[in-house]
Structures are given as structure tokens and as C-alpha cells.
Amino acid sequence: MELKEGTVINLENGLSAETGKEIGRGGQGIVYHVKVGGKPGALKWYTCKFADEKAFKKNLEKNIASGSPDGRFLWPLHMAEEEDGFGYVMNLRPKEFFGFSDILNNKVKFPSIETAIKSALNIVSSFGSLHRKGFSYQDLNDGNFFIKVNSGDVLICDNDNVTGGAQKNPGNIGGKPGYMAPEIVRGETHPSANTDYHSLAVILFKLFIRHDPFMGEAYVKSVCITEQRELELYGTQPVFIFDPKNNSNRPAPGVHSNPIQLWPAFPGFFQEAFIKSFGEGLNNPDRRLTEGEWAKLLIRLRDDLLFCSCGGRDEIFLSRIKSIKFNCGHSFSCPYCLEIGRYGVPLFPGKKLYACHTVAGNNDYETVTGEVIVNRNNPSLWGVKNLSKDLWFFTPPEGEGKAVESGAVIPVGQGVTVKFNNIRR
């Protein structure tokens, strides 16, 4: 049943939702603008038939009661139910957030690779939040994510299909072709955290390489993509387009320009992560990268990224080059590198340090704690400015150490040892 504008739907606890205009529709239902207690929101109203509607409602009610894993989820807030149908209310997506499909179709663009990495970190972090609560996504695809391209902020919708553990979703949702793990495509198991890890790798590959990781020459040579052929390409005979041991499904020249151009631009350690995910990980779910492993790689990728201090949009990965020369004409010697445990941060003007670098045991990739600056009077002198509230210490190659308070600067130079709180570098 479709709803007319102005329809009042009863919610729990005496609340009600008044429907406005339609926002969009999909295979399960229609989403409407609503007002609850005078505040704007969104109502997803189901128009499909469920194999087990009672079980689906129970799962939805359980998700509402459990609460959102974190603020990035447009999580079900209220159950909405009438004699002729049911749905749920969630927060309204702000207009500045665009669908992931809009990014893949190049309708909107990130202002920088750094911002794209930030959005990837937010997607990965959302996986961690969900899995820590014992849930799996079930229906992960490019329609789940909305991204604020100027900041990398992420919102995740369609959380009514989220289910605890590796159990069948009562909404009969398995996933979208191209995103589902091979064992799901083959019908061998139900979605779980392990199958989510495959979907996560697909999302990240599409975000950076802008292409389906299994859509190569084998796909192009298919006369017609029937259900049987789709089963073969994604379930029984999937081959990663950059599999180093199998070149039967390489990107087709003249057809697949994105992967041909973008794949070589990324560092080898990042490429290896996808080779592992779509190689060993295809048939061995235990070999798939977890959200924690992806987070470390993405932070390392951001650390490896250089950009010119002139303010231009030119960005390069340090590990992919032998000399530093930007399109603006500026060139530099290879910078010193701050070795921080599993991270190596090139100390370059404008480069930032984060809490995950300077605070022991911290995984915060958003809070800036330091930045490489240039001496105004002598541009050849660079330093790391302490932007945290913590007391740092540095020791030059020769001489005594010195405390570095918030706002003070550590000189960049060969052999300098830095101690962030209790972390010596």
C-alpha cells in the first residue's frame, strides 16, 4: 500500500508520524518525508511481501531496541504500523550527502584523494561498530552509503536488513550481485561478518579503482549476462581482474579505462591487500581482511600521500615515485620519514599527525595532533608543531632532550628522536 501525503501513522509510546512527499523507492518499499513531534524524519514503508513477515518485524524491533552502533547509521528509530502495512522511522539524510552510486558514476567528485581515504576509513569504522555489536549487514551494496564528498563523512542506510550473527535474514535478502561473497552467490551459507569482509573489499576497490573487481574480459566476452553466467562470474568461477597468477580476466583495453589507469597509481602494499582479498580470500573467508586490517592500511595509505604546499590539488604517493615533482612545477628532495611503529609518515609541509600516531593504543584517525610547518624566515627549515594537549619530548642526534609543549615545534632532521607521551620515535 502506498501512502498519501498527510497520512498519519501511529508509532509506539503515543507518537505519530505525518507523511510528506516521497523521497525514493526500491525493491522493498517507499521512503517518505515525515514529521515526528514536529521534527523532520524519514519513513520507510514496505510494499513487498515477506516470506515470514512476523520474523522480519521481530528482527526490526530487535534492531530498534538495540540502538544504533554509532552516529553514522540512519538506524531504525520507531516502528510504524497500521492495519494495511508497516515500516519504520529513521533520521533524514542531509542534502549534502550523495549516494555512493553518484560517486561511482562520476556525478560528484572528491576534492582530493585524502578525502576519499577519509570516507574509506569511515566506512571501515562503521563495519567495526556493527560487527562489535554482533550484527552483519546482509544486504551491502552501493545504495547503502551516502558520502559528504567535501569532508569524507559517511551515512549508512537500509539497516532494517541488518541481522545478528550468521543467520538468514527474514526479509529474504542475500545481497546485490557483484557485492556478495562467492559462497553467498552459490547459496552455501548465510551472510555473516566473514561475508561482509568480502563486500567491504569490493566497496573499497570500487571507491578507489572505480570498477567491479571481477568485471574484465570474461564479462565482456559473455554474449548475455544470464543468471547462470552471473553465478559463474561471481560465484563458481570468479577471477580478480588483477590476479597475478591468472590473466584470463584482465580489464579490457578501450572498455575498462578506470582500472587500467588507476590501479598502477596506488602503492604496492595497497594493491597486495586487494590481491589477497580477491585471491586467497575468495575460497577461504578466514584470509579476508578485517575492518581493523583495512583501517591500518588506509592510515598507511594516507601517510604515504604527498601534496604540494602551494595549495594545488596535485597528489602523489611517496612509495610510487623516485623523485618528487608536482604539476605546479615545484620539486623537492625526498623528505625525512617519522617511523611510528606500523606507520611511516613522510615529514612534508602540511602533513598531519593524528592521535593514532601519537597516542599509544589509540585508533583515532580523525583527531589531528601535529602538523609539519615551514619556517617563515627560512623555508629550508621544517618542523612538527604539537597541536595536541600532551607534552612531547625530542632529542637531537647530539645534545640533551627538550620538552615540547602544545603549540611548540620539533625540528625535522636526521636522527631526531621524538617521544609522544610514552611512545618513543
CORJO-V607215 format. One record per residue. N is the residue number from 0. PSI is psi in radians with two decimals (999 if undefined). Layout:
n: (N N)
psi: (PSI PSI)
This chain:
n: (0 1 2 3 4 5 6 7 8 9 10 11 12 13 14 15 16 17 18 19 20 21 22 23 24 25 26 27 28 29 30 31 32 33 34 35 36 37 38 39 40 41 42 43 44 45 46 47 48 49 50 51 52 53 54 55 56 57 58 59 60 61 62 63 64 65 66 67 68 69 70 71 72 73 74 75 76 77 78 79 80 81 82 83 84 85 86 87 88 89 90 91 92 93 94 95 96 97 98 99 100 101 102 103 104 105 106 107 108 109 110 111 112 113 114 115 116 117 118 119 120 121 122 123 124 125 126 127 128 129 130 131 132 133 134 135 136 137 138 139 140 141 142 143 144 145 146 147 148 149 150 151 152 153 154 155 156 157 158 159 160 161 162 163 164 165 166 167 168 169 170 171 172 173 174 175 176 177 178 179 180 181 182 183 184 185 186 187 188 189 190 191 192 193 194 195 196 197 198 199 200 201 202 203 204 205 206 207 208 209 210 211 212 213 214 215 216 217 218 219 220 221 222 223 224 225 226 227 228 229 230 231 232 233 234 235 236 237 238 239 240 241 242 243 244 245 246 247 248 249 250 251 252 253 254 255 256 257 258 259 260 261 262 263 264 265 266 267 268 269 270 271 272 273 274 275 276 277 278 279 280 281 282 283 284 285 286 287 288 289 290 291 292 293 294 295 296 297 298 299 300 301 302 303 304 305 306 307 308 309 310 311 312 313 314 315 316 317 318 319 320 321 322 323 324 325 326 327 328 329 330 331 332 333 334 335 336 337 338 339 340 341 342 343 344 345 346 347 348 349 350 351 352 353 354 355 356 357 358 359 360 361 362 363 364 365 366 367 368 369 370 371 372 373 374 375 376 377 378 379 380 381 382 383 384 385 386 387 388 389 390 391 392 393 394 395 396 397 398 399 400 401 402 403 404 405 406 407 408 409 410 411 412 413 414 415 416 417 418 419 420 421 422 423 424)
psi: (2.21 2.65 2.49 2.65 2.31 -0.03 2.35 2.11 2.31 2.41 -3.11 2.92 0.50 0.08 2.84 2.76 2.26 2.17 2.55 -2.49 2.75 2.42 -0.75 3.04 2.73 -2.80 -0.47 -0.53 -2.86 2.48 2.27 2.65 2.45 2.86 2.25 1.98 0.57 -0.11 2.48 2.60 -2.95 2.48 2.14 2.07 2.13 2.34 -0.06 2.98 2.37 2.52 -0.62 1.43 -0.65 -0.77 -0.65 -0.76 -0.72 -0.72 -0.72 -0.77 -0.64 -0.70 -0.71 -0.78 -0.58 -0.47 2.80 2.43 -0.65 3.14 -0.09 -0.14 2.30 1.29 2.57 2.21 -0.70 2.46 2.35 2.21 2.34 3.06 -0.59 0.15 -3.12 2.94 -2.78 2.74 2.44 3.02 2.66 2.40 2.21 2.61 -0.45 -0.03 2.22 2.63 2.55 -0.60 -0.56 -0.59 -0.77 -0.57 0.08 0.39 -0.56 2.69 2.60 2.51 -0.29 2.81 -0.63 -0.71 -0.62 -0.69 -0.68 -0.75 -0.67 -0.72 -0.67 -0.66 -0.82 -0.74 -0.61 -0.65 -0.79 -0.77 -0.74 -0.79 -0.57 -0.40 0.08 0.27 2.87 2.72 -0.66 -0.90 1.08 2.26 -3.10 -0.14 -0.10 -0.44 2.39 2.34 2.36 1.74 -0.48 -0.33 -0.34 0.07 2.61 2.48 2.54 2.25 -2.99 0.75 0.08 -0.37 -0.07 2.38 2.58 2.35 -2.85 1.18 2.71 2.35 2.26 -0.19 0.12 0.60 2.15 -0.54 -3.12 2.37 2.42 -0.36 -0.45 2.55 2.61 -0.66 -0.45 -0.77 -0.69 -0.12 0.48 -0.32 3.08 2.74 2.53 -3.09 -0.68 -0.67 -0.53 -0.62 -0.63 -0.80 -0.65 -0.77 -0.68 -0.81 -0.82 -0.70 -0.78 -0.62 -0.74 -0.63 -0.22 0.78 2.72 2.21 -0.17 0.15 1.59 -2.54 -0.59 -0.63 -0.77 -0.67 -0.22 2.18 -0.72 2.34 1.46 3.01 -0.67 -0.75 -0.64 -0.68 -0.70 -0.79 -0.56 -0.20 -0.98 -0.45 0.76 2.40 2.12 2.39 -0.33 0.52 2.07 -0.29 -0.08 1.87 0.32 -0.20 0.68 2.72 2.43 2.09 2.40 -0.20 -0.81 1.20 -0.60 -1.00 -0.59 -0.66 -0.69 -0.65 -0.82 -0.28 -0.29 2.61 2.69 -0.66 -0.51 -0.69 -0.73 -0.56 -0.72 -0.66 -0.68 -0.80 -0.75 0.22 -1.56 -0.65 -0.30 -0.77 -0.14 1.61 -0.47 -0.25 0.01 2.59 2.36 2.97 -0.57 -0.70 -0.68 -0.69 -0.77 -0.72 -0.69 -0.65 -0.72 -0.68 -0.76 -0.67 -0.59 -0.19 2.29 2.59 2.61 2.48 -0.02 -0.20 0.01 3.01 0.11 2.21 2.46 2.70 2.20 -0.72 -0.11 -0.01 2.80 -0.46 2.63 1.96 2.09 2.83 -0.42 -0.18 -0.25 2.44 2.64 2.74 2.73 2.29 2.89 2.73 2.28 1.94 2.02 1.50 -2.02 -0.09 2.60 1.96 2.00 2.25 1.70 2.51 2.20 -0.21 2.40 2.59 2.61 2.99 -0.57 -0.33 -0.71 -0.13 2.11 2.29 0.20 2.35 0.25 1.93 0.07 -0.64 2.02 2.25 -0.18 2.81 2.46 2.18 2.86 2.39 2.18 -0.64 -0.43 1.62 -0.23 -0.19 2.11 2.73 2.85 2.00 2.28 1.89 0.10 3.10 0.05 2.77 2.16 2.89 2.51 2.60 2.11 2.94 -0.58 2.38 -3.09 2.73 2.94 2.44 2.49 1.83 2.97 2.26 -0.27 2.99 2.41 2.19 2.46 2.21 2.84 2.28 0.06 2.32 2.31 2.47 1.91 1.95 -1.85 0.32 2.06 2.33 999)
